[in-house]
Amino acid sequence: MPEPQRLATLVATVVRNYAEETYVSQAELSRKSGVSQPHISNVFTGKSVFSIDQLDAICSALGLKVTAVIHEADSARRR
């Protein structure tokens, strides 16, 4: 049985997919959130994770609720 994905990885996937669907570039997301573009790139490629404060800033920049993002990621993990 394959190991389930880490919640942090799935959270990054939810955020990345939403940003792509709404045509928000990493540079724009960085500008709006205050999280560096290289860090966003590292999170989106699985090399790092967002801190809670960074996730809050990213979600605010995208107009998302942190709880909704975590819930969606957790639901995906349990499928």
Contacts in CASP RR format, 6 or more apart in sequence:
PFRMAT RR
TARGET T0000
AUTHOR 0000-0000-0000
METHOD contacts of the structure
MODEL  1
MPEPQRLATLVATVVRNYAEETYVSQAELSRKSGVSQPHISNVFTGKSVF
SIDQLDAICSALGLKVTAVIHEADSARRR
4 77 0 8 1.000
5 76 0 8 1.000
5 77 0 8 1.000
7 70 0 8 1.000
7 73 0 8 1.000
7 74 0 8 1.000
7 77 0 8 1.000
8 49 0 8 1.000
8 50 0 8 1.000
9 46 0 8 1.000
9 49 0 8 1.000
10 73 0 8 1.000
10 74 0 8 1.000
10 76 0 8 1.000
10 77 0 8 1.000
11 49 0 8 1.000
11 50 0 8 1.000
11 55 0 8 1.000
11 69 0 8 1.000
11 70 0 8 1.000
11 73 0 8 1.000
12 43 0 8 1.000
12 44 0 8 1.000
12 46 0 8 1.000
12 49 0 8 1.000
12 50 0 8 1.000
13 73 0 8 1.000
13 76 0 8 1.000
14 69 0 8 1.000
14 72 0 8 1.000
14 73 0 8 1.000
14 76 0 8 1.000
15 43 0 8 1.000
15 44 0 8 1.000
15 50 0 8 1.000
15 55 0 8 1.000
15 58 0 8 1.000
15 59 0 8 1.000
15 62 0 8 1.000
15 64 0 8 1.000
15 69 0 8 1.000
16 44 0 8 1.000
18 62 0 8 1.000
18 64 0 8 1.000
19 25 0 8 1.000
19 26 0 8 1.000
19 29 0 8 1.000
19 62 0 8 1.000
22 62 0 8 1.000
24 32 0 8 1.000
24 61 0 8 1.000
24 62 0 8 1.000
26 37 0 8 1.000
26 40 0 8 1.000
26 41 0 8 1.000
26 44 0 8 1.000
27 37 0 8 1.000
29 35 0 8 1.000
29 37 0 8 1.000
29 40 0 8 1.000
29 58 0 8 1.000
29 61 0 8 1.000
29 62 0 8 1.000
30 36 0 8 1.000
30 37 0 8 1.000
30 40 0 8 1.000
32 61 0 8 1.000
33 54 0 8 1.000
33 57 0 8 1.000
33 58 0 8 1.000
33 60 0 8 1.000
33 61 0 8 1.000
34 57 0 8 1.000
34 61 0 8 1.000
35 50 0 8 1.000
35 54 0 8 1.000
35 57 0 8 1.000
35 58 0 8 1.000
39 48 0 8 1.000
39 54 0 8 1.000
40 58 0 8 1.000
42 48 0 8 1.000
43 49 0 8 1.000
43 50 0 8 1.000
50 58 0 8 1.000
52 66 0 8 1.000
55 66 0 8 1.000
55 69 0 8 1.000
56 66 0 8 1.000
59 65 0 8 1.000
59 66 0 8 1.000
59 69 0 8 1.000
END
